[in-house]
Amino acid sequence: MDSALSLDFRDVVEQAAIACAHTTGQGDRHHADQVAVEAMRRSMDRVPIDGTIVIGEGERDEAPMLFIGEKVGAGQHDGGSYPAIDIAVDPLEGTNLCATGSPNAIAVLAAAEQGGLLNAPDLYMEKLVVGPTCKGAVSLDASVSENLGAIAECLDRRVEELVIVVLDRERHAQLISDIRKTGARIRLITDGDLSAAISAAVVGSGVHAVMGIGGAPEGVLAAAAMRCLNGEILARLVVNKSDHEDRCRKMGITDLARVYRAIDLASGDSIIFAATGVTDGDLMRGVRFVDDGIRTHSLIMQTVPHQVCFIDAIHVHEGSADPRVRF
């Protein structure tokens, strides 16, 4: 996959973030998501790829666009010959965060060569995310105490100094209790475990791990980010109903108890991950509307060449009488 595509994908997430930023704080999560999806889909058609959505807004009968299996990219309408690329998208990760104007809403996508991203069913997934230093030291089958002890040892810290991010959900009551018994600190979040996962792999973010159960599609996106950051995600699908088994097998998943790592969920040799902040967050600032344009803050990562870039951009309004950059 041509690394120059990172610039095209950056535009895709920027346009989605700008569109839903207009709805920030208006209390309508569905409208925020809708405008993000529409903007991302429009922008995607300008990207020189023969793309397929493998993680999207749901099945075709559930989503009018960016549905799983949908073909996207310039190859769909100009007859050109372009590389086959698989794409995972979340046009607005943190719809509630955007609706309430809360931190850490982002627009995000990951791309890889064909077959490079797991086509995961829209189920829950047990997850454990750590940074590069702790890679290989933790296990989904270990106790909370054992995992936090291993993380502390790898980071040369006391367990009491660790910060663990957990989604504030009733299903995590026992997990939260177990973490608190070790003396580690917890940061409860209402939404946005993907942003938290990225923070866990970035030195100096103040987050040392993410634990708990969240969406499987977000797990694939997190895995793509971990491949770029050399972090790790351990994940296992939560399959507790017969229809869950049917959905897994429909997507080619037969080992329902498998523990996935980042390399399993995002196996591509060449991966691009792009995200733009919608609201201010731990890693990126949100969209800001300034006198002469719109300012965005994006994170662009790729494995080939291996690089991580933060991009602060000002989109100057066409025909602006005073197109000066203001900081």
C-alpha positions as CSV (number, residue, x, y, z in Angstrom):
1,M,0.0,0.0,0.0
2,D,1.4,3.4,-1.0
3,S,2.3,5.4,2.1
4,A,1.2,8.5,0.3
5,L,-2.4,7.3,0.9
6,S,-1.9,8.5,4.5
7,L,-2.5,12.0,3.3
8,D,-5.8,11.0,1.5
9,F,-7.0,9.1,4.6
10,R,-6.1,12.1,6.7
11,D,-8.5,14.2,4.6
12,V,-11.2,11.6,5.1
13,V,-11.1,11.7,8.9
14,E,-10.7,15.5,8.9
15,Q,-13.8,16.0,6.8
16,A,-15.8,13.6,9.1
17,A,-14.5,15.4,12.2
18,I,-15.4,18.8,10.8
19,A,-18.9,17.8,9.9
20,C,-19.8,16.4,13.3
21,A,-18.0,19.1,15.1
22,H,-20.8,21.4,14.0
23,T,-23.2,19.3,16.1
24,T,-21.0,19.3,19.3
25,G,-23.1,19.8,22.4
26,Q,-26.4,19.8,20.7
27,G,-27.5,16.6,22.4
28,D,-28.4,14.6,19.2
29,R,-25.9,11.7,19.0
30,H,-27.7,10.1,16.0
31,H,-27.5,13.3,13.9
32,A,-23.8,13.7,14.9
33,D,-23.1,10.2,13.7
34,Q,-25.1,10.7,10.5
35,V,-23.3,13.8,9.3
36,A,-19.9,12.2,10.1
37,V,-20.8,9.1,8.1
38,E,-22.0,11.2,5.1
39,A,-18.9,13.4,5.1
40,M,-16.6,10.4,5.4
41,R,-18.3,8.5,2.6
42,R,-18.1,11.6,0.3
43,S,-14.4,12.0,1.0
44,M,-13.7,8.3,0.6
45,D,-14.7,8.4,-3.1
46,R,-11.8,10.8,-3.8
47,V,-9.2,8.3,-2.5
48,P,-7.3,6.4,-5.3
49,I,-8.1,2.9,-4.1
50,D,-10.4,0.0,-4.8
51,G,-11.6,-0.2,-1.2
52,T,-13.8,-2.5,0.8
53,I,-15.3,-1.7,4.2
54,V,-14.6,-4.6,6.5
55,I,-15.5,-2.7,9.8
56,G,-18.2,-0.1,9.4
57,E,-21.6,1.0,10.4
58,G,-23.1,-2.5,10.4
59,E,-24.7,-4.9,7.9
60,R,-26.0,-3.5,4.7
61,D,-29.6,-3.7,5.9
62,E,-28.7,-1.7,9.0
63,A,-26.7,1.1,7.4
64,P,-27.3,3.1,4.2
65,M,-23.5,3.7,3.7
66,L,-20.2,2.6,5.0
67,F,-21.8,-0.8,5.6
68,I,-19.7,-3.9,5.8
69,G,-18.8,-5.1,2.4
70,E,-19.4,-1.8,0.7
71,K,-17.0,-0.8,-2.1
72,V,-15.5,2.6,-1.8
73,G,-12.8,4.7,-3.4
74,A,-12.1,6.3,-6.8
75,G,-12.0,2.9,-8.4
76,Q,-15.8,2.6,-8.0
77,H,-16.6,5.4,-10.4
78,D,-13.7,6.4,-12.7
79,G,-12.8,3.1,-14.2
80,G,-9.2,3.3,-13.1
81,S,-7.0,0.5,-11.8
82,Y,-6.2,1.0,-8.1
83,P,-4.9,-1.1,-5.2
84,A,-7.3,-3.3,-3.3
85,I,-7.5,-2.0,0.2
86,D,-9.5,-3.1,3.3
87,I,-10.8,-0.3,5.5
88,A,-12.1,-0.2,9.0
89,V,-14.0,3.0,10.0
90,D,-15.6,4.7,12.9
91,P,-16.8,8.0,11.5
92,L,-17.5,9.2,15.1
93,E,-16.1,7.3,17.9
94,G,-17.9,8.6,21.0
95,T,-21.2,9.8,19.6
96,N,-22.4,10.5,23.2
97,L,-19.2,12.5,23.8
98,C,-19.9,14.7,20.8
99,A,-23.5,15.1,21.7
100,T,-22.6,16.4,25.1
101,G,-19.4,18.2,24.2
102,S,-17.3,15.9,26.3
103,P,-13.6,15.1,25.7
104,N,-12.1,12.4,23.4
105,A,-14.6,12.2,20.5
106,I,-12.7,11.3,17.4
107,A,-13.2,10.4,13.7
108,V,-11.0,7.4,12.8
109,L,-10.1,4.8,10.1
110,A,-7.6,2.1,9.5
111,A,-6.5,0.7,6.2
112,A,-4.4,-2.3,5.1
113,E,-3.9,-4.4,2.0
114,Q,-6.7,-6.8,1.2
115,G,-7.1,-9.4,4.0
116,G,-5.1,-7.3,6.4
117,L,-7.9,-6.5,8.9
118,L,-10.1,-9.0,10.6
119,N,-13.7,-8.8,9.6
120,A,-15.0,-8.9,13.2
121,P,-18.6,-9.4,14.0
122,D,-20.4,-6.6,15.9
123,L,-20.2,-8.3,19.3
124,Y,-18.5,-7.5,22.6
125,M,-14.9,-8.3,23.1
126,E,-12.8,-8.8,26.3
127,K,-9.8,-6.5,25.9
128,L,-6.5,-5.8,27.6
129,V,-4.3,-3.0,26.0
130,V,-0.8,-2.1,27.0
131,G,2.1,-0.2,25.6
132,P,5.4,-1.5,24.1
133,T,7.2,-1.9,27.4
134,C,4.6,-4.4,28.7
135,K,4.2,-6.3,25.5
136,G,4.3,-10.1,26.2
137,A,4.1,-9.6,29.9
138,V,0.3,-9.8,30.4
139,S,-2.4,-12.4,29.7
140,L,-6.2,-12.4,29.4
141,D,-6.2,-15.6,31.5
142,A,-4.1,-14.1,34.3
143,S,-5.8,-12.4,37.3
144,V,-6.1,-8.7,37.5
145,S,-3.6,-8.7,40.3
146,E,-1.1,-10.7,38.3
147,N,-1.5,-8.5,35.2
148,L,-1.1,-5.2,37.2
149,G,1.9,-6.6,39.0
150,A,3.5,-7.5,35.6
151,I,2.7,-4.1,34.2
152,A,4.2,-2.3,37.2
153,E,7.4,-4.4,37.0
154,C,7.8,-3.7,33.3
155,L,7.4,0.1,33.9
156,D,9.5,0.1,37.0
157,R,6.6,1.5,39.0
158,R,4.6,0.5,42.1
159,V,1.2,-0.9,41.3
160,E,-0.3,2.1,43.2
161,E,1.2,4.4,40.6
162,L,-0.6,2.8,37.7
163,V,-3.6,4.3,36.0
164,I,-6.0,1.9,34.4
165,V,-8.8,3.0,32.1
166,V,-12.2,1.1,32.3
167,L,-15.5,1.8,30.7
168,D,-18.0,2.9,33.3
169,R,-20.4,0.0,32.8
170,E,-22.3,-2.3,35.2
171,R,-20.7,-5.3,33.7
172,H,-17.3,-4.0,35.0
173,A,-18.3,-3.9,38.7
174,Q,-16.1,-6.9,39.6
175,L,-13.2,-5.7,37.4
176,I,-13.3,-2.3,39.1
177,S,-13.4,-3.9,42.5
178,D,-10.4,-6.2,41.7
179,I,-8.3,-3.3,40.3
180,R,-9.0,-1.2,43.4
181,K,-8.0,-4.0,45.7
182,T,-4.5,-3.9,44.2
183,G,-4.2,-0.2,45.0
184,A,-4.0,0.9,41.3
185,R,-5.9,4.0,40.2
186,I,-8.8,3.8,37.8
187,R,-10.0,6.3,35.3
188,L,-13.6,5.6,34.5
189,I,-14.8,6.7,31.0
190,T,-18.3,6.9,29.7
191,D,-17.3,6.2,26.1
192,G,-14.3,6.2,23.8
193,D,-12.2,3.2,24.7
194,L,-10.4,3.4,21.4
195,S,-8.9,6.8,22.4
196,A,-7.9,5.3,25.7
197,A,-6.3,2.4,24.0
198,I,-4.1,4.7,21.9
199,S,-3.2,6.6,25.1
200,A,-2.0,3.4,26.8
201,A,0.7,3.0,24.1
202,V,1.9,6.6,24.1
203,V,4.6,7.4,26.6
204,G,3.7,10.3,28.9
205,S,-0.1,10.0,28.4
206,G,-0.6,9.0,32.1
207,V,-2.5,5.9,31.0
208,H,-0.8,2.5,31.6
209,A,-3.5,0.0,30.5
210,V,-7.0,-0.4,29.3
211,M,-9.1,-3.3,30.7
212,G,-12.6,-4.6,30.2
213,I,-15.2,-5.5,27.7
214,G,-16.0,-3.3,24.7
215,G,-17.0,-3.5,21.0
216,A,-15.1,-5.9,18.7
217,P,-15.0,-3.5,15.8
218,E,-13.2,-1.0,18.0
219,G,-10.9,-3.7,18.9
220,V,-9.8,-4.1,15.3
221,L,-9.2,-0.4,15.1
222,A,-7.2,-0.4,18.3
223,A,-5.1,-3.3,17.0
224,A,-4.2,-1.3,13.9
225,A,-3.1,1.5,16.1
226,M,-1.1,-0.9,18.3
227,R,0.7,-2.2,15.2
228,C,1.8,1.3,14.4
229,L,2.8,2.1,18.0
230,N,4.3,-1.3,18.8
231,G,1.8,-1.7,21.6
232,E,-0.3,-4.8,22.3
233,I,-4.0,-5.6,22.5
234,L,-5.2,-9.0,23.8
235,A,-8.8,-9.7,22.9
236,R,-11.4,-12.5,23.0
237,L,-14.9,-12.4,21.6
238,V,-17.7,-12.6,24.1
239,V,-19.9,-15.3,22.6
240,N,-22.7,-16.3,24.9
241,K,-25.7,-16.7,22.6
242,S,-26.4,-19.1,19.8
243,D,-26.9,-16.2,17.3
244,H,-23.5,-14.9,18.3
245,E,-22.0,-18.2,17.1
246,D,-23.9,-17.9,13.8
247,R,-22.6,-14.4,13.2
248,C,-19.0,-15.4,13.9
249,R,-19.2,-18.4,11.6
250,K,-20.8,-16.2,8.9
251,M,-17.6,-14.0,9.0
252,G,-15.3,-17.0,8.9
253,I,-14.5,-17.2,12.7
254,T,-14.6,-20.8,13.9
255,D,-12.4,-20.7,17.0
256,L,-14.8,-18.8,19.3
257,A,-12.4,-19.0,22.3
258,R,-9.4,-17.7,20.5
259,V,-7.3,-15.0,22.2
260,Y,-6.3,-12.5,19.5
261,R,-3.3,-10.2,19.5
262,A,-2.7,-7.0,17.5
263,I,-1.0,-9.0,14.8
264,D,-4.1,-11.3,14.5
265,L,-6.7,-8.5,14.4
266,A,-4.6,-6.3,12.1
267,S,-2.3,-8.7,10.2
268,G,-1.5,-6.5,7.2
269,D,2.2,-5.8,6.4
270,S,1.3,-2.2,5.5
271,I,-1.2,-0.4,7.8
272,I,-2.3,3.2,8.0
273,F,-4.2,4.6,10.9
274,A,-5.7,8.1,10.8
275,A,-7.7,9.9,13.4
276,T,-8.9,13.5,13.9
277,G,-10.1,15.0,17.1
278,V,-13.7,16.2,17.2
279,T,-13.7,17.4,20.8
280,D,-10.6,18.2,22.9
281,G,-8.9,15.0,24.2
282,D,-5.9,13.5,25.8
283,L,-3.9,13.2,22.6
284,M,-5.6,15.6,20.1
285,R,-7.4,18.9,20.3
286,G,-10.9,19.1,18.9
287,V,-12.1,21.0,15.8
288,R,-11.9,24.8,16.3
289,F,-13.8,27.2,14.1
290,V,-11.6,30.3,13.7
291,D,-12.2,33.6,11.8
292,D,-10.6,32.5,8.5
293,G,-11.2,28.8,8.5
294,I,-11.2,25.6,10.6
295,R,-8.4,24.2,12.6
296,T,-7.9,20.4,13.1
297,H,-5.5,18.2,15.0
298,S,-4.9,14.7,13.6
299,L,-2.8,11.6,14.3
300,I,-1.5,9.8,11.3
301,M,0.4,6.5,11.8
302,Q,1.7,3.9,9.5
303,T,3.9,0.8,9.6
304,V,5.6,1.3,6.2
305,P,7.6,3.5,6.7
306,H,7.1,3.2,10.4
307,Q,6.2,6.6,11.6
308,V,3.8,8.5,13.9
309,C,2.8,12.1,13.0
310,F,0.6,14.7,14.7
311,I,-0.7,17.2,12.2
312,D,-2.1,20.6,13.2
313,A,-3.8,22.0,10.2
314,I,-5.7,25.2,9.3
315,H,-8.3,24.8,6.5
316,V,-8.5,28.4,5.2
317,H,-11.9,29.5,3.9
318,E,-11.7,30.0,0.1
319,G,-11.7,33.7,-0.7
320,S,-10.9,34.7,2.8
321,A,-10.0,38.4,2.9
322,D,-7.5,37.9,5.7
323,P,-6.1,34.4,5.5
324,R,-3.5,34.8,8.3
325,V,-2.7,31.9,10.6
326,R,-3.5,32.6,14.2
327,F,-2.3,30.6,17.1
